[in-house]
Amino acid sequence: MGTSKKSISKGTFAKLTMAKTIGKPELKNIFIRPIYSDDEFMVLLKYRYRLRETEDIEEELTLVESLDVVKSHLKSSFLSVLLFTTEKDVVFKVNKKGIGSISESSPTFKNVTQA
């Protein structure tokens, strides 16, 4: 999660996505987008569900609160976290044995889109 904090301080944080669900849960994805302001950095956290009857749920949170949500869902609901910055993409995956790995690739986003 240190890379997320570094990208925020540099103004390069674009988006964080949790994917690769475990089983077929109702919760399909969690997305975090930045809300940059002069006062305090906040994020828009969106829960996306599989069922059409259930609408997405959005919350405005602090970075610490949003990272607590990510941590609580990792290994219980999701097996991967994708961090998109304007400098690089970072993917953290957990395999079935609970072992994590990190990989980096070229950036998907060239600019930061605020929520």
Secondary structure, DSSP 8 states (H G I E B T S, - for coil): -HHHHHHHHHT-EEEEEEEEESSS-SEEEEEEEEE--SS--EEEEEEEESSTTS--EEEEEEHHHHHHHHHHHBTTTEEEEEEEESS-EEEEEE-TTS-EEEEEE--S-SS----
